Amino acid sequence: MLTKLSHQELNLLLFALEGAKAATVADSAAAPACEESCPIVDHLDEMFGEMTVERKLINHLNNHLREGMFECGFLEIADKIQAPTLSAEDQLKLEQMNTRLRDWNCDINLEAEEKKLLHAAVNRLPRSAWLVMPKTLWRLRKKLRTG
C-alpha cells in the first residue's frame, strides 16, 4: 500500500530508526518511481549476505530522501554549501530549495511489517519530540497504522 510522506516525515522516520545518525546524501540521481529509486536494495542481500528488515527500510527511506533533495534543487547548490559564506544568489537558491522541500512529498510502498517497525520507532521518540511537534508526529503515527 502506498503511503504519502513529506521530506520532514522521512527525516523523522530515519531519526527514529537510526537515532542521531544523519542521513547520507549520495552523488547519484534518483529515479521518479519507488521501485525504480530503490533497485539495488533488493540485490544487496545477494551480494553481502542477508540484510535486516530495518537496514533495508533505512536504505529505502534514504533513497526517497535523496530523491526529494535532487528534485528540489540540491545539485544546484551542493558544492557551495560547504563554503564559509554564501553569495546572495546562492543563499536565495538555498532558500528556494528549502521551500520546495517543505512542499515536496512522495508515495512509498510500505509493507505491513515495515509500517509496524516504523510505528514502533516513532513511539520510541523522546518526549521532547512529542512536545515540540505533536501534530506532525500524531499525523505520522496515523499514516503508519496497519489494518
N, C-alpha and C positions, 0 to 999 in steps of 0.2 A: 504494500500500500504506500502511496506517495505521501510524504509529509513536507509541507512548505515551511522552510526555516530561513530566517534572516541571517545576515552576517553576524550580528550581535548574538543571536541564539547559537549559531555554530561555535563562536568563540566561547560562550558559556558552557556548552556541552563538552568542548575539548578541555576546558579548565576543570570541569567536574570529573572528567575521566583521567586526566593526567596530573591534576594538581596544579602547581605553579609553573610547570614547564611550558614554555611558549611554543606555539605552533610554528613550524618552519615553513619558509617560502621557497619553492623550487624555481628553477630557471626555465621550466618548460611551459609551453602554452597549454591551457586546459581546453578540453572538448566540451561542447554545449550539453550533451545528454549525460545523465547519471551513469549509464552503463559504459559510455564512451570515456568519461572522465576518470573512471576507476578500473581500467582493464588490467593493469599489472597486479593489482591487489589479489585478484583471483589466482594468479600464477606464482606468486611469491612462495606459497607453501610448497609447491613443487620444487622450487629452486633451493630454498633454505630450510626446509622442514616445516612442520605444521605451525601455523601462527594461531595465537589465541583469538577468540571472537573479539575481545576488547581491542587487541592490536590491529586487527583488520578494520574495525569500526573507526579507530583513531585515524588510520590511513585514509579511509573513505571520507571522513569529515574534513580532514586536512586538504584533500583534493578539491572538495567543493569550496572550501575557504579560499584556496589559491585561485580557483575559477572566478570567484567573485572579485577578488583583488585585481586580476588581469582584466576582467570585463569592465571594471570601473576606472581603469587608467593607471594602474600601478606601474606598468612598464615605462610610462612617460616620465616618471619621477624617481624610479628605483635607484638609479645611480647618483641622484642628487640628495637623497635623504640623509646619507652619512656625512654630508658636508656640515661644518660647524654653523654656517648661516645659509639660509635660503634666500635667493633673489625674490623680489616681489612677484615675478612671474611664476617661479617655482612654488612659492607659498600659495598663490592662487590655484595652481594645479593640484596641490596637496589638499586644499580646502574643497575643491570640486570633487576630487576622488573620495574624500571622506563623506561628502554629501551624497554622492551616488551610492556609496557603501551602505549608508543608513537606509536607503530605499531599496537596495538590492535584496533579492531572495531567490531561493531555488527549491525545486521539488526533489526530495531524496527518497529513494526506495529503501525503507527500513523494514526488516523482518521483525516479527513479534519478539523474538529473543533479544534483538538489538534494542528495540524500544524499551524492553524491560530493564536491560542493562543501563541504558541512558536515564531512565526514570529513577532507578536506584542511585545513580551517580548525582543527579540533580538533588535528590533528597538528602544526600550527604554534604551538600554545600554548607559552609558555615552560616551560622545565624546572621552574621553581619551582611552577607549577600542577600538574604531574605528581607532584611530591614531596609537595605538600600534600593533594591529593585523588586519589590514584591509582585507587582503586576506582571512584569516580564517573566519571572520565574513561575508564577501560577499559570500563566498562559502556556509556557513551555511544558510544564508538567501535564497540562490538559492535552497538548499535542502528542505527548508520549504515552498517554494512557492506552493500554491494549484492551481489546474486547469491548 
